[in-house]
Amino acid sequence: MSAALRAEGVRRRLGGVAVLDGVDLAVPAGQVTALVGPNGAGKSVLLDCLGGAARPEAGRILLAGRDVTRAPCHRRSRLGLARTFQQVAVFPGLTVAQNLLVGAEQHGVPPAVARARTAGVLRLLGLTALAARPAAGLPLGVLRLVELARALAGAPRVLLVDEVSVGLDAAQVAWVARVLAMTAREGVGVLLVEHDLALVARLAREAYVLDAGRVVASGPVERVLADPRVRRLW
Ligand SMILES: Nc1ncnc2c1ncn2[C@@H]1O[C@H](COP(=O)(O)OP(=O)(O)OP(=O)(O)O)[C@@H](O)[C@H]1O
């Protein structure tokens, strides 16, 4: 079965250093796949290559089997790829609901269904009461939920999630975990970059461990997280 998203032999150099050194990774539809590893391993740079913010010097990115290695971010968005960022990226001058409408539009959701989709996602993430509030000034935890909601408003087929639990309280983490699990159950391929290994163990079916730009372990999440070589990385 072809993966919803696949990286093949991805290489990326930054400042003369091989930050990604031939990375192979598959994100199947309908499940959460985790990408873990120590600080500086290259996880965010890999998400940039997958999402289109960075272009690998070698290797391929396949989205639903289609080669998008040279496609810009907006084209990948139209093809069903959405992401959240480690440094939260929302439009501060827009309201929460407007941020979601922009997300829906970026992913090509027709205007006629965007409002209903937005209202549903706001409900899903417990943000309905904040819909008319400007994003500026909202606490970091809420902004992370808004960013995730914006990504979901586009009805993605693949969702890349970078460090979503940072700045969330325990109740918000539990809420996000339920939403991500439900999103995967609906058929979306979710790639979760996460330092919270308890959250990884709870959500992911498979995990990849990146260290110094290479995949050093991959497979079923319980086996990968129990691997003593992996444990030594943290
Ligand atoms: N624009 C850049 N120019 C030069 N080096 C960079 C740049 N962006 C990232 N790097 C380097 O690439 C390496 C991988 O960074 P990356 O942010 O992908 O790591 P990470 O695994 O996401 O780490 P963390 O868990 O701390 O977020 C690091 O050594 C980082 O310093």
Ligand as a Chemical Component Dictionary entry (heavy atoms), coordinates in Angstrom:
data_LIG
# 
_chem_comp.id                   LIG 
_chem_comp.type                 NON-POLYMER 
_chem_comp.pdbx_formal_charge   0 
_chem_comp.three_letter_code    LIG 
# 
loop_
_chem_comp_atom.comp_id 
_chem_comp_atom.atom_id 
_chem_comp_atom.alt_atom_id 
_chem_comp_atom.type_symbol 
_chem_comp_atom.charge 
_chem_comp_atom.model_Cartn_x 
_chem_comp_atom.model_Cartn_y 
_chem_comp_atom.model_Cartn_z 
_chem_comp_atom.pdbx_ordinal 
LIG N1  N1  N 0 18.608 27.742 9.125  1  
LIG C1  C1  C 0 19.569 26.974 9.627  2  
LIG N2  N2  N 0 20.879 27.205 9.373  3  
LIG C2  C2  C 0 21.850 26.409 9.890  4  
LIG N3  N3  N 0 21.600 25.345 10.672 5  
LIG C3  C3  C 0 20.321 25.086 10.957 6  
LIG C4  C4  C 0 19.235 25.861 10.468 7  
LIG N4  N4  N 0 18.068 25.331 10.926 8  
LIG C5  C5  C 0 18.410 24.262 11.676 9  
LIG N5  N5  N 0 19.751 24.114 11.696 10 
LIG C6  C6  C 0 20.497 23.074 12.374 11 
LIG O1  O1  O 0 20.011 21.846 11.905 12 
LIG C7  C7  C 0 20.039 20.878 12.951 13 
LIG C8  C8  C 0 18.674 20.252 13.098 14 
LIG O2  O2  O 0 17.761 21.227 13.590 15 
LIG P1  P1  P 0 16.238 20.882 13.868 16 
LIG O3  O3  O 0 15.590 22.158 14.343 17 
LIG O4  O4  O 0 15.652 20.216 12.691 18 
LIG O5  O5  O 0 16.353 19.848 15.052 19 
LIG P2  P2  P 0 15.165 19.186 15.887 20 
LIG O6  O6  O 0 15.386 17.724 15.854 21 
LIG O7  O7  O 0 13.859 19.700 15.397 22 
LIG O8  O8  O 0 15.508 19.729 17.344 23 
LIG P3  P3  P 0 14.518 20.176 18.541 24 
LIG O9  O9  O 0 13.995 18.911 19.135 25 
LIG O10 O10 O 0 15.431 20.908 19.465 26 
LIG O11 O11 O 0 13.462 21.049 17.926 27 
LIG C9  C9  C 0 20.516 21.592 14.206 28 
LIG O12 O12 O 0 21.880 21.350 14.364 29 
LIG C10 C10 C 0 20.261 23.043 13.875 30 
LIG O13 O13 O 0 21.194 23.879 14.544 31 
# 
loop_
_chem_comp_bond.comp_id 
_chem_comp_bond.atom_id_1 
_chem_comp_bond.atom_id_2 
_chem_comp_bond.value_order 
_chem_comp_bond.pdbx_ordinal 
LIG N1  C1  SING 1  
LIG C1  N2  SING 2  
LIG C1  C4  DOUB 3  
LIG N2  C2  DOUB 4  
LIG C2  N3  SING 5  
LIG N3  C3  DOUB 6  
LIG C3  C4  SING 7  
LIG C3  N5  SING 8  
LIG C4  N4  SING 9  
LIG N4  C5  DOUB 10 
LIG C5  N5  SING 11 
LIG N5  C6  SING 12 
LIG C6  O1  SING 13 
LIG C6  C10 SING 14 
LIG O1  C7  SING 15 
LIG C7  C8  SING 16 
LIG C7  C9  SING 17 
LIG C8  O2  SING 18 
LIG O2  P1  SING 19 
LIG P1  O3  DOUB 20 
LIG P1  O4  SING 21 
LIG P1  O5  SING 22 
LIG O5  P2  SING 23 
LIG P2  O6  DOUB 24 
LIG P2  O7  SING 25 
LIG P2  O8  SING 26 
LIG O8  P3  SING 27 
LIG P3  O9  DOUB 28 
LIG P3  O10 SING 29 
LIG P3  O11 SING 30 
LIG C9  O12 SING 31 
LIG C9  C10 SING 32 
LIG C10 O13 SING 33 
# 
